[in-house]
Structures are given as structure tokens and as C-alpha cells.
């Protein structure tokens, strides 16, 4: 029997979304967030049909994110990683991921802002910050992509609305 990785990924997403909806946490990022495309700026990147971010608490100070993207052509993309707010590098799993090892590290600035760095094969490819609105209903992610020469290549500002 051949396992379809996309179907497996979507099934895992649904399980995590169900789990996250029932979880209680003091971390205000925990929950499911839906893309607010009208108030987002994707820069040069194509705007997806949909994007859902889910953050869950895994215990012992650990967290996990799951990102599911439905592209304009109907294809599914996504990534996931387990992490702590300690600056350590953590592997990112991606749908269709191949090639160089991609990692993410997080540092919590305060209760409403978290900075992160993504590295691809050890080279910094993206830096960003996630910030919550005062009422914890809007998640804004500011992204700066870094080109191979180490300079800024593009930026994005993505906004998400907390799912109720």
C-alpha cells in the first residue's frame, strides 16, 4: 500500500486543529489562526487561496506550529516544527520538503512578541517577528527574506485572525 504524503499531512493537520481547539494555555499565541489576505502584504509572492496557522503547547515549555497553505492552483503546502523560546535551532518538516536542512529558532521578546530566524543549510534565509494585537485577536507576522548574498530580498506582512 502506497502512502500519500499529502493525505497523511492533511489528516495530521485536522487532528492537530481539533486538539488545539480544545487546549488551554497561558501562551496567547496558542490556537488556530486564519489568513486575513485583504490586510496582508505578500510582496512579490503569490497570495494563496488560504493559509491556516495552528500553535499548540506540547508540555514542558515546548510548542509546535503547523502551517497549511492552499495555493492558487489548489496544491497544498505546509510546514511544521516543534520548538521552545530558547534560541535553539529546530528542524522544519515541509510538505514535499527535499534538499538542504531547514531550521527555525525562536526568541520571546515579551508576552506578545516572538522573533524567529530560519536557516537553510546553515545560511540565514529569513528573519521575522510575530506580534499579537492588544486584544489577542490579530496575529501579525513581519517577514524579511534574505538572499544568498546576505542582503534583504523581499518582505511581507501577514495578518491572521484568531479562529473562535
N, C-alpha and C positions, 0 to 999 in steps of 0.2 A: 504494500500500500504506500503510495507516494503522498508525503505530507506537503500541503500547500502552505508555504510560509505566510502569505498574506492572510489566508483564512485563520491560521493559528494566531497571527498578530492581532487581527480584529477581534477574535474570541477573547484573547487575553485583555484587550482594551476594555471590552464590555464587562468582564469580570472585575477589573480594577475600578472602572467607573462606578459599578454597583457598590464595591467595597468602600470607595472614597465617599460616596454619598451618605453612608451610614457612620462614618468615622467622626469622632470628636477630637479636636486638638486645640491647643493653645496657640499654635502656629497659624497666623491669619492667612498664609498662602494655601493652606490645605483646602482642597476642594476641586471642583471642576469648573473650568473657565472656557467660555465660547468666544471666538473671534468677533470683534466689532470692526468689520472690514471698512465700513464707512468712515470710521475715525482713526484708521491706521494708515501708515505710510510705508509701503513696501519698497520704496526707492525704485531701483531698476528691476527688481524681482517680480515675477508674475504674481498677481493676487490669487490665492487659492479659492476654491469654492467654499471650503470650510476648514477650520482648524480648531481643534479642541485640546486643551492642556489640562492634565489632571495631576495634582500633587497629593501624595499620601504620606503618612507617617509610618515608618517601618519598625519603630521601637528603638530604645537605647540611644536616642539623639539622631537617628537616621531617618532619611526621607527618600522618596522615589518620585521621579516625574515620568509621565507618559505623554507624548505628543503625537496626535494623529492628524494628518493633513489629507484632505481630499483635493486633488489638483484639478485644474480646469478641464483636463482630458478624462477625468473620472478615476485616474490612478490614485492609489493610496500610498502615502509616505508616512514616515514616523520615526520616532526615536524614543529611547528610554535610558535612564541611568539611576542608580542608587547613589546617594551622596550624604555628606554631613557638611555643616558650615565651618569646616576646618581648613580649607585651602588645599586639601589633598586632591590629587588627580584621580578621577573615576572614569572607567570605560563607558563609552556610549554605545548602545546597541541600536542599529538602524535597520529599517526595512530595506532589503536589498543591499545592505552595507557590505562593501568589499574594499580592499585596498588597505591604506595606512590606518594605523590605530588612532582613533579619535577619543579624546578625553575631555572631561569638564571638571572644573573646580569651582567651589562656591565659598564666598566670604560674606557673612551677615554684617552689614553696616549698622543697622538698627532694626527695630521691630517691624518696619515697613519697607526696608530696602535691602536687597541682596545683590551683590556683584558676582559676576562669573567670568571665567576665561575658558575658551575652547581651544584645544591644541590638536593639530592633525600631524601625526608623525613627529611630535615634539615641537612643531612650529606653531606659534600663536596665530590662529586664523580668525578669531572673533572674541571681542570683549563686550560685555553688556551689563545692564543693571535692570532688575525687576523692582518696581515700586508699586505699593498699594495706595489707593486713594484713602482719605481720612475715614470714610465710611466702610472701607474694605470691600466695596462692590466692583471697583475697576482696577484691573491689573495692567500696568503699562510696562512694556519691555523695550528699552532703548538698546539697539544693537549697532555695533561698529564692526564691520568686516575688515580684515587686514589682508592685503595682497601678499604675494610671495616675496616681495622685496621688503616687507615690513611696514608699508605705508597704508593709510586708510584707502579702501577701495569703494566702499558704499556704506550707507547707514540706513537703518529702518527704525520706525517707532510703531510698535504693535500694541493694540489695546484689546483687552478681553473683559467680558462681563461675567461676574460670578453666576454660575447656574444655581437656581434655587430648587 
